[in-house]
Amino acid sequence: MRTQEIIEAYGKTHIYMVGMDDNPQPKHVEVIIKSVKHDNIFSGGKRHYEIVKPFLPADAVWIEIKAPINAVLAEYSRLIQEGKVIVSFVSGDPFFFGFAST
């Protein structure tokens, strides 16, 4: 990225972490997908994908969170460098319990 692009991107939210439970019919997912500006890039575990799949846009890209986690983080980093915005679905409160603290 050029210096100006870095300055413009500073402070921009690149990853939205959405905490969710195992409810097969979540009420908040569709609202979040429609409300948050994103680049049709979504992420989460297999279980999360099965739950949110009906709400995703047809052209959605899904990044599965799985081991090795370094590969997932490298993909996130690449997309962030491109200025992309990712919506990541995680279990529970992502900052208290898990993935956002990674």
N, C-alpha and C positions, 0 to 999 in steps of 0.2 A: 504494500500500500504506500502511496505517496504521503508525504507529511500532511498535506491539506486534508486528504481523505481520513487520516488517522484523527486529526483534530475534529473533523465533522462527525466522525463516528463515536468520539469520546462521549460517554454518558448515555449512548443509545443502548436500549435493552436488546440484547442479542438472543437470550434464552429466557423463555417464560417457563417456570416450573409449576406444574399443576398437580397438586396432591389429590389423590382419589382413593376410594375404598374399593371393595370387590363387588359393589352393586352392578349387576349386569345392565342396568338402565339408568346411568348417571344423569342427573338433571342439569348439572352445570356445564358439561362438556360442550354441548352444541352452542350454548351462549358464549362460552369462552372462545371457541373457534371462530364464531361470527364477530366477536367484539375486538379481538386482539389482532393487530396488524402483524402478519407473518408472511413467509414466502412459501407456504404449502409444504413446509418441512416439519415433520413431527417425529417424536421419539418416545421410547418407552420399552418396557419388557413385552414379551409375547402376550402375557395376560392382559396388559393394558391395551395392546393392539386389538385383541379380540373384542374388548369392551367398547373402544372408541371408533372402530372401523366403520360402523354405519354413519358416523357423523363427519368423517373426513371427506375433503373435496376429492373428486375423481382423479385429479392429477397430483395427489399428495405423494410425497416421498417419506418413507418411514425408515428411521434409523433405530435398529433394535439395540437396546441396552443389554449387553451380555459380556461375558469374559472373552478375551482380555479387555478390561475397561480402558486401557491405554489406547486401543484402536478406536473406541467410541469417542474418547476425548480428542483424539487427533482429528477425527472427522468433524467434530464440533468446531475445533480450532480452525480448520480449513474453511468451513462455511462462514465462520465469524470474520475471518480475514477477507472474505468476499462480500461482507456486509449483510449477510443473510440473517434472518430471524427464525429461531427454532422454538417450537412449542414441545416441551417434554413432559410426558405424563409419568408420574411416579407414585408410589404407595404412601399413603398417610400424609403427614406434614413433611415436605421434602427438606426443609431446613432443620427441623428438630430430629428427624429420624434417619435421614439418609443421604440420598444422591446429591443434593445441592451442597452438602458439606464436603463432597469428594474433591 
